[in-house]
Amino acid sequence: MAVPETWQLFHWSVSSGSYLGATCTVQLQYKSGELYKMAALGAGPIDATFNMIDQITRDITLEAFKIGAITSEEDALGETNVKITLDGIHRWNRSQHFG
């Protein structure tokens, strides 16, 4: 099922530390052309990111996420699994990242 493009990501930045939690700053553009720049706090970088996205869209709920390494080399391959609820429908996304 193809999902129509609604948002476009222009910029994102995440900062985290041992005592301060995390902050995510994002610039998104809605399909109408309206730009949104926001920041949000969270318990960690992923929590901060989804808190920020929720502030803008108000229709995405982070249900679960998992981050792990697939290989152990210095330039390891990582994998991210994310489960969200959007408009009452549960969706999973899996992506791989190079170090």
ChimeraX attribute file (.defattr): number of C-alpha atoms within 10 A of each C-alpha:
attribute: neighborCount
match mode: 1-to-1
recipient: residues
	/A:1	3
	/A:2	4
	/A:3	5
	/A:4	7
	/A:5	8
	/A:6	9
	/A:7	15
	/A:8	13
	/A:9	12
	/A:10	12
	/A:11	10
	/A:12	14
	/A:13	12
	/A:14	17
	/A:15	14
	/A:16	16
	/A:17	10
	/A:18	7
	/A:19	7
	/A:20	12
	/A:21	15
	/A:22	20
	/A:23	23
	/A:24	24
	/A:25	18
	/A:26	19
	/A:27	17
	/A:28	19
	/A:29	15
	/A:30	15
	/A:31	12
	/A:32	8
	/A:33	10
	/A:34	9
	/A:35	14
	/A:36	14
	/A:37	14
	/A:38	14
	/A:39	19
	/A:40	20
	/A:41	22
	/A:42	18
	/A:43	14
	/A:44	18
	/A:45	20
	/A:46	20
	/A:47	19
	/A:48	23
	/A:49	22
	/A:50	19
	/A:51	22
	/A:52	22
	/A:53	23
	/A:54	15
	/A:55	13
	/A:56	18
	/A:57	12
	/A:58	11
	/A:59	13
	/A:60	19
	/A:61	18
	/A:62	18
	/A:63	12
	/A:64	11
	/A:65	15
	/A:66	11
	/A:67	14
	/A:68	11
	/A:69	15
	/A:70	13
	/A:71	12
	/A:72	9
	/A:73	9
	/A:74	7
	/A:75	9
	/A:76	13
	/A:77	15
	/A:78	16
	/A:79	16
	/A:80	14
	/A:81	14
	/A:82	16
	/A:83	16
	/A:84	19
	/A:85	15
	/A:86	13
	/A:87	9
	/A:88	10
	/A:89	8
	/A:90	13
	/A:91	12
	/A:92	12
	/A:93	10
	/A:94	12
	/A:95	10
	/A:96	14
	/A:97	11
	/A:98	11
	/A:99	10
